[in-house]
Amino acid sequence: MAGGTTKRLDLSTPAKNLLWSESGGHCQNPQCRADLHVLIEQQRLHLGELAHIIPAQTGGPRADEDPELTDSDRAQPENILLLCPTCHTMIDKASHAYPATLLHEWKQRSQKARAQAFGTPIFDTRVDARAHIEPLLEANKAVFDRYGPRSGDFDDDRADQWQRHVAAAIIPNNQQLQRVLHANRHLLTTQEKTTFHTWAIHAQEFEERHLQGDWTAGSTRFPPAMATILVDEQ
């Protein structure tokens, strides 16, 4: 992609994982849909390239279509497609033929195709989306309130119950929450998208901590705003 004067921000691992999940491992150009995984001499290679809709740096393809987009927003999954090398080159070399509106349409078509294939619902309203995720959030909160770590009150029995419910309930619920919110990001406000991305990092670190034993210090905490995501002020 053409260079510019701003510093390119790296995508987080959860953001990259979301993009691979969203695409189903295929090029998101609906006229291509090439498999982005190949096996060469028993070695599995990933051919997917992260293609910015609005460029990561000023002066790149389609930069004039949304010049006020912040560096942070340029590095969000909403602004990025997963493409094969050929399609990535094509949309940037002939950017006049591939405006941002078309590329966003590609992304939406890919999201809907994946959701339909794997049963993740796509909602038309925030109310319907909230009604779907609310029981998952409430179930997680109930487990945390009953068994979660508390200062001065976390004996071995409580810790064992917490670990069991984390594996059986919270982690599966988190995985479902991530799929549903990712498929319905079009319903989220800008602030809610930030909350969702922060929570996704928390959820991944939480899963790694409890399933893989990664107790690295400084992990991301549950963002309080996640509890009311998709809730509109009355």
GILIN-V12126 format. One record per backbone hydrogen bond with DSSP energy under -0.5 kcal/mol. CO is the residue of the C=O (numbers start at 0). NH is the residue of the N-H. E is the energy in kcal/mol with one decimal. If there is no record, write none. Layout:
BEGIN
co=CO nh=NH e=E
co=CO nh=NH e=E
END
This chain:
BEGIN
co=11 nh=15 e=-2.1
co=12 nh=16 e=-2.6
co=13 nh=17 e=-2.3
co=14 nh=18 e=-1.9
co=15 nh=19 e=-2.2
co=16 nh=20 e=-2.4
co=17 nh=21 e=-3.1
co=18 nh=22 e=-2.0
co=19 nh=23 e=-0.9
co=19 nh=24 e=-1.1
co=20 nh=23 e=-0.6
co=22 nh=25 e=-1.0
co=24 nh=35 e=-2.8
co=27 nh=29 e=-0.7
co=28 nh=31 e=-2.4
co=28 nh=32 e=-1.6
co=33 nh=26 e=-2.4
co=35 nh=46 e=-3.1
co=35 nh=47 e=-0.7
co=37 nh=39 e=-0.6
co=37 nh=44 e=-3.2
co=38 nh=40 e=-0.5
co=39 nh=42 e=-1.6
co=41 nh=43 e=-0.5
co=42 nh=39 e=-2.8
co=44 nh=37 e=-2.2
co=44 nh=46 e=-0.6
co=48 nh=50 e=-0.7
co=48 nh=82 e=-2.5
co=49 nh=51 e=-0.6
co=50 nh=80 e=-3.0
co=52 nh=54 e=-0.5
co=56 nh=59 e=-1.2
co=59 nh=62 e=-1.9
co=60 nh=54 e=-0.8
co=61 nh=64 e=-1.7
co=61 nh=65 e=-0.5
co=62 nh=65 e=-0.8
co=65 nh=68 e=-1.7
co=69 nh=73 e=-2.1
co=70 nh=74 e=-0.9
co=71 nh=74 e=-0.7
co=72 nh=75 e=-1.4
co=75 nh=78 e=-2.1
co=76 nh=79 e=-1.8
co=78 nh=52 e=-3.1
co=80 nh=50 e=-3.1
co=80 nh=82 e=-0.6
co=81 nh=27 e=-2.3
co=82 nh=48 e=-2.8
co=83 nh=87 e=-2.4
co=84 nh=88 e=-2.2
co=85 nh=89 e=-2.3
co=86 nh=90 e=-2.5
co=87 nh=91 e=-1.3
co=88 nh=92 e=-2.8
co=89 nh=93 e=-2.1
co=91 nh=94 e=-0.8
co=93 nh=96 e=-1.8
co=93 nh=97 e=-0.6
co=94 nh=97 e=-0.8
co=98 nh=102 e=-2.0
co=99 nh=103 e=-2.6
co=100 nh=104 e=-1.6
co=101 nh=105 e=-2.2
co=102 nh=106 e=-2.0
co=103 nh=107 e=-2.4
co=104 nh=108 e=-2.5
co=105 nh=109 e=-2.2
co=106 nh=110 e=-2.4
co=107 nh=111 e=-2.5
co=108 nh=112 e=-2.2
co=109 nh=113 e=-2.2
co=110 nh=114 e=-2.4
co=111 nh=115 e=-2.5
co=112 nh=116 e=-2.0
co=113 nh=117 e=-2.2
co=114 nh=118 e=-0.9
co=114 nh=119 e=-1.3
co=118 nh=120 e=-0.7
co=120 nh=122 e=-0.5
co=124 nh=128 e=-1.8
co=125 nh=129 e=-2.8
co=126 nh=130 e=-2.3
co=127 nh=131 e=-1.3
co=128 nh=132 e=-1.9
co=129 nh=133 e=-2.4
co=130 nh=134 e=-0.5
co=132 nh=135 e=-0.5
co=132 nh=136 e=-2.2
co=133 nh=137 e=-2.7
co=134 nh=138 e=-2.2
co=135 nh=139 e=-2.1
co=136 nh=140 e=-2.2
co=137 nh=141 e=-2.3
co=138 nh=142 e=-1.9
co=139 nh=143 e=-2.5
co=140 nh=144 e=-3.1
co=141 nh=145 e=-1.7
co=142 nh=146 e=-3.1
co=142 nh=147 e=-0.6
co=143 nh=147 e=-2.0
co=149 nh=152 e=-2.0
co=154 nh=158 e=-2.6
co=155 nh=159 e=-2.5
co=156 nh=160 e=-2.2
co=157 nh=161 e=-2.6
co=158 nh=162 e=-2.5
co=159 nh=163 e=-2.1
co=160 nh=164 e=-2.5
co=161 nh=165 e=-2.4
co=162 nh=166 e=-1.9
co=163 nh=167 e=-2.1
co=164 nh=168 e=-2.5
co=164 nh=169 e=-1.7
co=165 nh=170 e=-2.7
co=168 nh=172 e=-2.5
co=169 nh=173 e=-2.8
co=170 nh=174 e=-2.3
co=171 nh=175 e=-2.0
co=172 nh=176 e=-2.8
co=173 nh=177 e=-2.5
co=174 nh=178 e=-1.9
co=175 nh=179 e=-2.5
co=176 nh=180 e=-2.8
co=177 nh=181 e=-2.1
co=178 nh=182 e=-2.2
co=179 nh=183 e=-1.2
co=181 nh=184 e=-1.1
co=183 nh=186 e=-2.0
co=184 nh=187 e=-1.4
co=188 nh=192 e=-2.3
co=189 nh=193 e=-1.6
co=190 nh=194 e=-2.3
co=191 nh=195 e=-2.9
co=192 nh=196 e=-2.4
co=193 nh=197 e=-2.2
co=194 nh=198 e=-2.8
co=195 nh=199 e=-2.6
co=196 nh=200 e=-1.7
co=197 nh=201 e=-2.2
co=198 nh=202 e=-3.3
co=199 nh=203 e=-2.2
co=200 nh=204 e=-2.5
co=201 nh=205 e=-2.8
co=202 nh=206 e=-2.3
co=203 nh=207 e=-2.6
co=204 nh=208 e=-2.2
co=205 nh=209 e=-2.1
co=206 nh=210 e=-2.7
co=206 nh=211 e=-0.5
co=207 nh=211 e=-1.4
co=207 nh=213 e=-1.8
co=208 nh=212 e=-0.5
co=212 nh=214 e=-1.1
co=222 nh=225 e=-2.3
co=223 nh=226 e=-1.5
co=224 nh=227 e=-1.0
co=225 nh=228 e=-1.3
co=227 nh=230 e=-2.0
co=229 nh=231 e=-0.6
END
